[in-house]
């Protein structure tokens, strides 16, 4: 089995991939990469780990769920 890559995927400013006009062009390369990301992976992932600094807690905290709610 091939080792899966670790990726840093920034989300840009707010709804970056849903913008139109000039603002959309700022994020077009990232959007194109994400749409074809499966072509860069050795296999379909069985799980995805997301680490975010947008969720504050007094101690390091882990949330897990098959269908995680919006925090």
Order of alpha helices (4+ residues) and beta strands (2+ residues): alpha
